[in-house]
């Protein structure tokens, strides 16, 4: 078996030894062996020592090293065909050897070595995913992961230091090979990276990553090329490093907006940027544009060859990552022992932010804990879009409230619903057939993201075609929890789980599950000063507990006891017989959703008769408030 430290410090050495041990076996068995080997070694403690692409600057990471990456799938590429194993011949000594091609972008060749393309090389299929840092990830999440992963990284002086420099004559011949085979790669569907891109290594030994700006959504391609590469971030102000992740497991199932953590081998070999060289000729210009869109320079978009992947069921660093694991259950049980006191504290904080409105705080708490837990055909179960009206339109109230939510939730986004913004912002992802990829839209968000819509910014004006499409897209998210990706000739619905909170002056023009007007006594005149009073209460320790509480409540398994089912059924029938208007089917559905999240907020996985009575009282008070507001509005007209 590989050495004790090889798997950590020299993953290619480890994988080569595993490859030799699995000689003669199918490629799928070799991949499973690699996965098993690393799964056994990467427990929580070991995983924390692996550098993260999310936090460590690229110029401090070596190509060929083990890294991890926390991300969202933005686009799913077509499968790639590449060489799984190949025969290498030394032209000087005529010796040969067999190398594995998986988990690589360029062949492992020493001077005077070439690939024997006439031998029976094994071709395999791998999946490619364009991944971006999780959109809207809160700053406290980034900082917490950064602290957990804090390790010392030795800066890399060259991303190709482990590779021997080749002579210029050899490079020239390989350059000719590249020109000759680029078009062939398209016709045979083979992978240009493994089969063709083994040319034009950096001659000055400098790491091109040192020259890359990793903070903007559109970056210039290095080496003097004036082309600007769109980083395809769903949120315009998002910062971070996108990556192309190559997955070799045949059973991998990932789709757009999935949140995942990968562990794999970093690849930033400069030769991958050779397709941008001006002297590389290609007869098919359209194919060249598509190739460049799918294979950006690694200095801007590094590659990661995944050894392991873990879907993120939550993104809270305060809790263990896997809810099914014993360590998570122990932590959650310990946390839920204080669920009642944590609930009271969070209600107090939310009530203060909602201008001392305790009823609105109850609904906002339910909103924060809600999630889509199932779907009945196209109907999403568990969604709770909340519209809070009566919000102050001055003193940046909505921004203060959004900031508070971002301190509690793991992912948030703010959309100002002004006419100008709605007429120009790109909400819907769109398929670009010219380069065969999906361009991002703001609604391409990971599950569990809180989208705060500031409707107080809305004024009179005319929506153009884009504005109308954007309003419809928001309505689809609210009603059906789906985003219709624009594939030009037809939309493709993609399920989502976005928690929508609408802040408005009057009742929102958008659909909503629950509308509650704020009941402020009018005594709070200085909004910034009012919110600043929370600073002393929201200490790091208290915030960590409240954040963990919200996440843990959302992940509790929920059931309805037979006793509660009978109580609800009898109450529904009795109310319908007395006054059908007091209990419609929509009212019942709303109450069933509320009793679920209300029970979860107490740390309980089942509802009781007390919970049923409480949600009925909440709804009666909310409807009474809306009725009073409606009468007051008519009286003032």
NORBELNOR-V606253 format. One record per backbone hydrogen bond with DSSP energy under -1.0 kcal/mol. NH is the residue of the N-H (numbers start at 1). CO is the residue of the C=O. E is the energy in kcal/mol with one decimal. If there is no record, write none. Layout:
BEGIN
NH CO E
NH CO E
END
This chain:
BEGIN
9 5 -2.8
10 6 -2.4
14 10 -1.8
15 11 -2.7
16 12 -2.4
17 13 -1.9
18 14 -2.2
19 15 -2.5
20 16 -2.3
21 17 -2.1
22 18 -1.3
23 20 -1.3
25 22 -2.2
30 26 -1.7
31 27 -2.3
32 28 -2.2
33 29 -2.1
34 30 -2.0
35 31 -2.4
36 32 -2.8
37 33 -2.4
38 34 -2.2
39 35 -2.5
40 36 -2.1
42 38 -1.9
43 41 -1.4
47 43 -2.7
48 44 -1.6
49 46 -1.0
50 47 -1.1
53 68 -2.6
56 52 -2.8
60 57 -2.1
61 58 -1.8
64 266 -3.5
65 62 -1.7
67 264 -2.9
68 51 -1.9
69 262 -2.2
71 260 -2.9
72 132 -3.0
73 258 -2.5
74 130 -2.8
75 130 -1.7
77 128 -2.5
80 126 -2.9
82 124 -2.3
84 122 -3.4
85 122 -1.3
86 99 -2.3
88 97 -3.1
89 114 -2.9
90 95 -2.8
91 112 -3.0
94 90 -2.7
97 88 -1.7
99 86 -2.6
101 84 -3.8
102 84 -1.0
109 107 -1.3
113 110 -1.7
114 89 -2.4
116 87 -3.0
117 115 -1.3
119 116 -1.3
121 119 -2.0
122 85 -1.8
124 82 -3.2
126 80 -2.6
127 247 -2.9
129 245 -2.2
130 75 -2.4
131 243 -3.1
132 72 -2.4
137 134 -1.7
138 410 -2.9
142 138 -1.8
143 139 -2.7
144 140 -2.1
145 141 -2.4
146 142 -2.3
147 143 -2.1
148 144 -2.2
149 145 -2.1
150 147 -1.0
156 59 -1.3
161 158 -1.4
163 160 -1.5
171 167 -1.9
172 168 -2.5
173 169 -2.0
174 170 -2.0
175 171 -2.6
176 172 -1.9
177 173 -1.7
178 174 -2.4
179 175 -2.3
180 176 -2.1
181 177 -1.9
182 178 -1.8
185 181 -2.3
186 182 -1.0
187 183 -1.7
188 184 -2.2
190 185 -1.2
191 81 -1.5
195 191 -2.5
196 192 -1.7
197 192 -2.1
199 197 -2.1
210 207 -1.8
211 208 -1.5
212 209 -1.2
219 229 -2.4
221 227 -2.5
225 222 -1.0
229 219 -3.6
231 217 -4.2
238 235 -1.8
243 131 -2.3
244 302 -2.2
245 129 -2.9
246 304 -2.9
247 127 -2.9
252 249 -1.3
257 73 -3.5
258 255 -1.9
260 71 -2.6
261 310 -2.1
262 69 -2.6
263 308 -2.5
264 67 -2.4
265 305 -2.1
266 65 -2.6
267 303 -2.8
272 269 -2.0
273 270 -1.9
274 271 -1.7
276 273 -1.9
277 274 -1.7
280 277 -1.3
285 283 -1.0
288 284 -1.9
289 285 -2.3
290 286 -2.2
291 287 -2.8
292 288 -2.3
293 289 -1.9
294 290 -1.8
295 291 -1.8
300 297 -1.8
301 297 -2.6
303 267 -2.3
304 244 -2.3
305 265 -2.4
306 246 -2.6
307 263 -3.0
308 263 -2.4
310 261 -2.4
312 259 -2.8
319 316 -1.7
325 322 -1.7
329 325 -2.1
330 326 -2.6
331 327 -1.8
332 328 -3.1
333 329 -2.6
334 330 -2.1
335 331 -2.0
336 332 -2.8
338 335 -1.7
339 336 -1.4
342 338 -2.7
343 339 -2.5
344 340 -2.1
345 341 -2.2
346 342 -2.6
347 343 -2.6
348 344 -2.0
349 345 -2.1
350 346 -2.9
351 347 -2.8
352 348 -2.0
353 349 -2.1
354 350 -2.0
355 352 -1.2
356 351 -2.3
361 357 -1.5
362 358 -1.6
363 359 -1.8
364 360 -2.5
365 361 -2.4
366 362 -2.1
367 363 -2.2
368 364 -2.4
369 365 -1.5
370 366 -1.3
373 381 -1.9
374 381 -1.1
376 379 -2.8
379 376 -2.4
381 374 -3.1
386 500 -1.6
387 514 -2.9
388 502 -2.6
389 516 -1.5
390 505 -1.7
391 504 -2.3
397 394 -1.2
400 396 -2.1
401 397 -2.4
402 398 -2.3
403 399 -2.3
404 400 -2.0
405 401 -2.2
406 402 -2.4
407 403 -1.1
408 405 -1.2
409 405 -3.2
412 136 -2.3
413 450 -2.3
415 452 -2.8
417 454 -2.2
418 416 -1.4
422 418 -2.7
423 419 -2.0
424 421 -1.1
425 421 -3.4
430 439 -1.9
431 486 -3.2
432 437 -3.4
436 432 -1.0
437 432 -1.6
439 430 -3.2
442 426 -2.6
443 427 -2.3
444 441 -2.0
445 443 -1.8
448 497 -2.8
449 446 -1.4
450 411 -2.6
451 499 -2.4
452 413 -3.0
453 501 -3.0
454 415 -2.8
455 453 -1.2
455 503 -2.5
458 455 -1.6
468 464 -2.5
469 465 -2.2
470 466 -2.4
471 467 -2.2
472 468 -2.2
473 469 -2.2
474 470 -2.2
475 471 -2.2
476 472 -2.3
477 473 -1.9
478 474 -2.3
479 475 -3.0
480 476 -2.4
481 477 -1.2
483 494 -2.1
485 483 -1.1
485 492 -2.5
486 429 -2.9
489 487 -2.9
492 485 -2.0
494 483 -2.1
496 481 -2.4
499 449 -2.6
501 451 -2.7
502 386 -3.0
503 453 -2.8
504 388 -2.2
513 385 -1.6
514 385 -2.0
516 387 -2.8
518 389 -2.5
530 526 -2.1
531 527 -2.4
532 528 -1.9
534 531 -1.9
535 532 -1.3
538 534 -2.5
539 537 -1.8
543 539 -3.0
544 540 -2.2
545 541 -1.6
546 542 -2.4
547 543 -2.9
548 544 -2.3
549 545 -2.3
550 546 -2.3
551 547 -2.1
552 548 -2.9
553 549 -2.5
554 550 -1.8
555 551 -1.3
556 553 -1.3
559 605 -2.7
565 561 -2.4
566 562 -2.4
567 563 -2.0
568 564 -2.7
569 565 -2.5
570 566 -2.7
571 567 -2.4
572 568 -2.5
573 569 -2.3
574 570 -2.5
575 571 -2.4
576 572 -2.3
577 573 -1.9
578 574 -1.9
579 575 -3.0
582 579 -1.9
583 580 -1.2
588 584 -2.2
589 585 -2.4
590 586 -2.3
591 587 -2.6
592 588 -2.5
593 589 -1.9
594 590 -2.5
595 591 -2.7
596 592 -1.2
597 593 -1.8
598 594 -2.7
599 595 -2.0
600 596 -2.2
601 597 -1.9
603 600 -2.1
604 599 -2.2
612 608 -1.8
613 609 -2.2
614 610 -2.0
615 611 -2.5
616 612 -2.0
617 613 -2.0
618 614 -2.4
619 615 -2.4
620 616 -2.4
621 617 -2.2
622 618 -2.3
623 619 -2.7
624 620 -2.1
625 621 -2.1
626 622 -2.2
627 623 -2.4
628 624 -2.4
629 625 -2.2
630 626 -2.4
631 627 -2.3
632 628 -2.3
633 629 -2.3
634 630 -2.2
635 631 -2.0
636 632 -1.3
END
